[in-house]
Amino acid sequence: NYVISLLAGHIGGANELALTLGKIINAVPVITTATDVNHTFAVDVFAKKNGLFISSMPMAKRISAMVLDHKPIGFCSDYKVIGQVDDVFTNKPCETGVVVSCNAYRSDFKYTLHLIPPIVHIGIGCRRGMDFSVIEEKILALLEEKNLSIYSVCDMSSIDLKKDEEGLLEFSRKYGIEFHTYSAEQLNQANGDFVPSSFVKSITGVDNICERALVYNC
C-alpha cells in the first residue's frame, strides 16, 4: 500500500525512487523530507542534478533550514546559469549564500556553501616508481596554487607507459578520479603548442606527455 523513502532521500535518490515505484505498483509514496513536504527548493537536489560536489553537508542543511524559514540566501556562480535562478535566492547582501565555483576558498558570504563542478582535467607524467606521497603532494600543491578544489578534478591522463604506475593508480583510487592513458601515437595527434623535450621523446616516442595527454583527453 505504501512506498516509504527511508534513507538518502535526495542525494541517494530514494524520494524519486519511491515516487516511481508508487506509480508502478499503485501504492502511496511516503516522503517526509522537509523541503519536499513544503514543496520548496532543495540545495542537495540542485547539486545532484547539476553534478556538483557539496562541500559541506552541515552547511547544506543550514541552507535548507533557511529556505523553510523564508530567510534571504545569496547566490553567485563563476559560470553562466541557464534558465532562472530559483527565487529563494536574492541579489541583496546577506550573510549566507551558495557559491558555484571550482575555488573552494572563495567566500562571498560569511557562511558559504560551495558547490563544486568536476570540470578540471589533469595531464601528468612522472619517473618510473615515483612514490605516491610525492605525486599527491605535487598535485595538491598545484591545485592550491591555482585555487582549485581537489573535488573539481574529474580525471587525469598520461601515456600508456604509465597505466600500471602504482603511485598514479593509488592517487586515482584515493580521490576517486578516473585515470586515462593513451599511446604515443595518439598523443602525437594532439593539436597545440607544447613544450618539447628531446629526452622524453627518446624514452617515450613523444616530445611531451602532460600537455599532450591533457589536450588529447579533452
Residue pairs with C-beta under 8 A, 6 or more apart in sequence:
1 27
1 28
2 27
2 28
2 29
2 30
3 18
3 21
3 22
3 25
3 27
3 28
3 29
3 30
4 18
4 30
5 14
5 15
5 17
5 18
5 29
5 30
5 31
5 32
5 33
6 14
7 14
8 14
9 15
9 31
9 33
9 36
10 33
10 42
10 44
10 45
10 48
11 44
11 47
11 48
11 54
13 48
15 29
15 31
15 33
15 36
18 29
18 30
18 31
19 29
19 31
21 27
21 29
22 28
22 29
31 37
33 42
34 64
34 68
35 41
35 42
35 45
35 64
35 67
35 68
36 42
38 68
40 67
40 68
40 88
41 67
41 86
41 88
42 64
42 67
43 54
43 60
43 63
43 64
43 67
43 98
43 113
43 115
44 54
44 57
44 60
44 64
46 52
46 86
46 115
47 53
47 54
47 60
47 115
50 115
50 117
51 117
51 118
52 100
52 115
52 116
52 117
53 115
53 116
53 117
53 118
53 149
53 151
53 152
54 60
54 113
54 115
55 104
55 113
55 114
55 115
55 116
55 149
55 151
56 113
56 114
59 111
59 112
59 113
60 113
62 96
62 111
62 113
63 73
63 96
63 98
63 113
66 72
66 73
66 96
67 73
67 88
71 96
72 90
72 92
72 94
73 88
73 89
73 90
73 94
73 96
73 97
73 98
74 89
74 90
74 91
74 92
74 93
74 94
74 96
74 97
74 98
74 108
74 109
75 85
75 89
75 90
75 97
75 98
75 99
76 97
76 98
76 99
76 100
76 108
77 99
77 100
77 101
78 100
78 101
78 102
78 103
79 100
79 117
81 100
89 97
89 98
94 109
95 109
95 110
95 111
96 109
96 110
96 111
96 112
96 113
97 108
97 109
97 111
97 112
97 113
98 112
98 113
98 115
99 106
99 107
99 108
99 109
99 112
99 113
99 114
99 115
100 115
100 116
100 117
101 114
101 115
101 116
102 116
102 117
102 119
102 120
102 147
102 148
102 149
102 152
103 147
103 148
103 149
104 114
104 116
104 149
104 151
104 152
105 147
106 112
106 114
106 147
114 149
116 149
116 151
116 152
117 152
118 151
118 152
118 153
118 154
119 152
119 154
120 143
120 148
120 152
120 153
120 154
121 153
121 154
121 155
121 156
121 157
121 214
121 217
121 218
122 139
122 153
122 155
122 156
122 157
122 177
122 214
123 156
123 157
123 158
123 209
123 210
123 211
123 212
123 213
123 214
123 215
123 217
124 135
124 139
124 156
124 157
124 158
124 162
124 168
124 209
124 210
124 213
125 158
125 159
125 162
125 200
125 209
125 210
125 213
126 135
126 162
126 165
126 167
126 168
128 165
129 167
130 165
130 167
131 167
132 166
132 167
132 170
132 171
134 167
135 167
135 168
135 171
136 171
136 174
139 171
140 150
143 149
143 150
143 152
143 153
150 175
153 175
153 177
154 177
154 178
155 177
155 178
155 179
155 180
155 217
156 168
156 171
156 172
156 177
156 178
156 179
156 180
157 179
157 180
157 181
157 182
157 213
157 214
157 216
157 217
158 165
158 168
158 179
158 180
158 181
158 182
158 209
158 210
158 213
159 181
159 182
159 183
159 184
159 187
159 204
159 206
159 209
159 213
160 181
160 182
160 183
160 184
161 181
161 204
162 168
162 181
163 181
168 179
169 179
171 177
172 178
172 179
180 213
180 217
181 213
182 213
182 216
182 217
184 204
184 205
184 206
185 205
186 216
187 206
187 208
187 209
187 212
187 213
187 216
188 205
188 206
188 212
189 216
190 211
190 212
190 213
190 215
190 216
191 215
192 211
192 212
192 215
194 207
194 208
194 211
194 212
194 215
195 208
195 211
196 207
196 208
197 207
197 208
198 207
200 206
200 207
200 208
200 209
201 207
206 212
